Structures are given as structure tokens and as C-alpha cells.
Amino acid sequence: MRGWSRRLRWPVGATREPHSAQALVEFGLVLPLFLAVMMVAVQFSVLLFAQLSVAWVAHNMVRYVATGNPENWRFPDSCHTNHRNAILPAILQPGNFATFAYSPPYQPATANCSNQAMNSPQPEAVTPPRIRGGALALRVQYQPRNLVFLPTSFFGVPVLRTLPPYEAAAVME
């Protein structure tokens, strides 16, 4: 055992000096850069999740209007906001939609959300008409004011204030 204990000892001539503050200085220099990269990554992931949520809402709403009972596409576009607000993920706020427009639009002069027969004119009378087998598209654009925590310019790079527009389509059944 005697030879073993000798191997664990410090080599001859080596001294134990107190550690210098070099590691602390290096950590202090790297920490702001690391935090900046992490903030950008978190901001990017939040905005990506919001864009995916907007795409999901668009697909869900265009499908809801094009199909369903009663015939949802016969109701005015303004009547579908209650359903949209009910299915919104928690990350999205109803007031932040910059664009939420159906094509072809149906905005009758007399709108009744509870009885489709009371709408005047009917969806077949508008141009272009909403008919079975026809195409229905929804264009959505969202402004993530509640999700952006970086300043308008981050190290000289402008930060997005509006997500790219998204369009979903379906065939009216």
C-alpha cells in the first residue's frame, strides 16, 4: 500500500496555489451573450407556437363554417366569432387578430345569428355565392402584442410585431 499512497500525492515541485479569478471573469463575459441567445430562442419558440395555434384556429374555423349542423356557412361571418373565441388556445387573445376574413364573405344587410332564414339576403344571392361544393377560404393574421417580450430592436435586429398571414381553405358541404 505504501507505493499506492505515493501515487496520489502531488508531484515534487508542484505547489497548491489559490485559484485566480479568471474563471469568474470568463463567466461574467460569457453570461450576457448566453442570456441573449436564450432570450431570442425563447421568443422564437413562443412566436412559433403562436403561429401554429393561428394555423390550427384557421383550419378549425374554416372547417366549422364549411360543414356542420345546422348549415354553418349560411350564417353571417360575424356570427362565428363566439365559436372562434371559445376554441382559442390560451396563448391567443381575440383582440389581437389583425385579419380574420372569409372568402367569399357573407355579410348580409340583416344578420340574425339564431335563425338563418331571417338573414337578408340569403348566401346564394350574394356575389360570389356560398353554395354546396363551393370553395371557402379564411385568411388570418395575428399581432402577438401579448407574447413579445423583446424590444422592437434587439441588438440591431428588428423583432416581428405581426405574424405572417395564414390562409386555410375547405369545400362547403
C-alpha positions as CSV (number, residue, x, y, z in Angstrom):
1,M,0.0,0.0,0.0
2,R,2.9,2.3,0.5
3,G,3.5,2.7,-3.2
4,W,-0.1,3.4,-3.8
5,S,-0.3,6.4,-1.4
6,R,2.8,7.9,-3.1
7,R,1.0,8.0,-6.5
8,L,-1.8,10.1,-5.0
9,R,0.5,12.8,-3.7
10,W,1.4,16.0,-5.5
11,P,4.4,15.8,-7.8
12,V,7.6,17.1,-6.4
13,G,7.9,20.9,-7.1
14,A,4.2,21.4,-7.6
15,T,2.6,23.8,-5.1
16,R,-1.1,24.4,-4.3
17,E,-1.8,28.0,-5.2
18,P,-5.1,29.6,-4.5
19,H,-7.3,29.8,-7.7
20,S,-7.3,33.0,-9.5
21,A,-10.5,34.9,-10.5
22,Q,-10.0,34.0,-14.2
23,A,-13.0,31.6,-14.2
24,L,-15.3,34.2,-12.7
25,V,-14.2,36.9,-15.2
26,E,-14.8,34.5,-18.1
27,F,-18.2,33.6,-16.7
28,G,-19.1,37.3,-16.4
29,L,-18.1,37.8,-20.1
30,V,-20.0,34.8,-21.5
31,L,-23.1,35.2,-19.3
32,P,-24.7,38.2,-21.2
33,L,-24.1,36.5,-24.5
34,F,-25.6,33.3,-23.3
35,L,-28.7,35.1,-21.8
36,A,-29.2,37.0,-25.1
37,V,-29.2,33.8,-27.1
38,M,-31.5,32.1,-24.7
39,M,-34.0,35.1,-24.8
40,V,-34.0,35.0,-28.6
41,A,-34.6,31.2,-28.5
42,V,-37.5,31.5,-26.1
43,Q,-39.0,34.4,-28.0
44,F,-38.7,32.5,-31.3
45,S,-40.3,29.4,-29.7
46,V,-43.3,31.4,-28.3
47,L,-43.9,33.1,-31.6
48,L,-43.7,29.7,-33.5
49,F,-46.2,28.2,-31.1
50,A,-48.5,31.2,-31.6
51,Q,-48.2,30.8,-35.4
52,L,-49.0,27.1,-35.1
53,S,-52.0,28.0,-32.9
54,V,-53.2,30.5,-35.5
55,A,-53.0,27.8,-38.2
56,W,-55.0,25.4,-36.1
57,V,-57.7,28.0,-35.4
58,A,-57.9,28.9,-39.1
59,H,-58.3,25.2,-40.1
60,N,-60.8,24.6,-37.4
61,M,-62.9,27.7,-38.2
62,V,-63.0,27.1,-42.0
63,R,-64.0,23.5,-41.4
64,Y,-66.6,24.6,-38.9
65,V,-68.1,27.1,-41.3
66,A,-68.0,24.8,-44.3
67,T,-69.5,21.8,-42.5
68,G,-71.7,21.1,-39.5
69,N,-75.3,21.2,-38.4
70,P,-77.1,23.5,-38.8
71,E,-75.5,24.6,-42.0
72,N,-73.0,27.0,-40.5
73,W,-72.0,28.5,-43.8
74,R,-75.5,30.0,-44.1
75,F,-74.9,32.2,-41.0
76,P,-73.2,35.6,-41.4
77,D,-69.4,35.7,-40.8
78,S,-69.9,37.9,-37.7
79,C,-71.9,35.1,-36.0
80,H,-68.9,32.8,-35.9
81,T,-66.8,34.9,-33.5
82,N,-68.3,33.3,-30.4
83,H,-67.2,29.8,-31.6
84,R,-63.8,31.2,-32.5
85,N,-63.3,32.7,-29.1
86,A,-64.5,29.5,-27.4
87,I,-61.9,27.4,-29.1
88,L,-58.9,29.8,-28.9
89,P,-55.8,28.4,-27.2
90,A,-54.8,30.3,-24.1
91,I,-51.8,31.8,-25.8
92,L,-54.0,33.7,-28.3
93,Q,-56.2,36.7,-27.5
94,P,-59.3,37.5,-29.5
95,G,-58.5,41.3,-29.8
96,N,-55.1,40.6,-31.4
97,F,-56.4,39.3,-34.7
98,A,-55.5,41.9,-37.4
99,T,-57.3,40.0,-40.2
100,F,-60.0,37.3,-39.9
101,A,-61.8,37.3,-43.2
102,Y,-63.7,34.6,-45.1
103,S,-63.7,34.4,-48.9
104,P,-66.3,34.6,-50.3
105,P,-67.6,36.9,-47.5
106,Y,-71.2,36.7,-46.3
107,Q,-72.2,40.0,-44.6
108,P,-76.0,40.3,-45.1
109,A,-77.7,43.6,-44.5
110,T,-80.0,42.0,-41.9
111,A,-78.0,39.5,-39.8
112,N,-79.6,37.0,-37.4
113,C,-77.3,34.6,-35.6
114,S,-80.1,32.4,-34.2
115,N,-82.3,31.9,-37.3
116,Q,-80.6,31.6,-40.7
117,A,-83.9,32.1,-42.5
118,M,-84.0,35.7,-41.2
119,N,-80.8,36.7,-42.9
120,S,-81.4,39.0,-45.8
121,P,-80.1,38.5,-48.5
122,Q,-79.5,34.7,-48.4
123,P,-76.0,33.4,-49.1
124,E,-77.0,32.2,-52.6
125,A,-78.0,35.8,-53.5
126,V,-74.6,37.4,-52.8
127,T,-71.8,37.6,-55.3
128,P,-69.9,35.3,-55.3
129,P,-72.5,33.0,-53.7
130,R,-71.8,30.4,-51.0
131,I,-73.2,27.2,-52.3
132,R,-72.6,23.5,-51.6
133,G,-69.4,22.3,-53.3
134,G,-68.0,25.8,-53.5
135,A,-64.7,26.8,-52.0
136,L,-64.4,28.7,-48.8
137,A,-61.2,30.3,-47.6
138,L,-60.2,32.0,-44.4
139,R,-57.3,34.5,-44.1
140,V,-55.9,35.1,-40.6
141,Q,-53.2,37.4,-39.4
142,Y,-52.3,37.8,-35.7
143,Q,-50.5,40.5,-33.9
144,P,-48.8,38.9,-30.9
145,R,-48.7,42.0,-28.7
146,N,-49.1,39.9,-25.5
147,L,-46.3,37.5,-26.5
148,V,-43.4,39.7,-27.5
149,F,-41.1,40.5,-24.6
150,L,-38.0,41.6,-26.6
151,P,-37.7,45.3,-27.5
152,T,-38.6,46.5,-31.0
153,S,-34.9,46.2,-32.0
154,F,-32.7,43.6,-30.3
155,F,-29.0,44.2,-30.9
156,G,-29.9,46.0,-34.1
157,V,-32.2,43.2,-35.4
158,P,-35.9,44.2,-35.7
159,V,-38.3,41.9,-33.8
160,L,-41.5,40.7,-35.5
161,R,-44.7,42.6,-34.5
162,T,-47.1,40.7,-36.7
163,L,-47.1,37.0,-37.6
164,P,-47.2,36.1,-41.3
165,P,-50.7,35.8,-42.7
166,Y,-52.2,32.3,-42.9
167,E,-54.9,31.0,-45.2
168,A,-56.9,27.9,-44.8
169,A,-59.5,26.5,-47.3
170,A,-62.3,24.0,-47.4
171,V,-65.1,22.8,-49.6
172,M,-68.6,23.7,-48.4
173,E,-70.7,20.6,-47.8
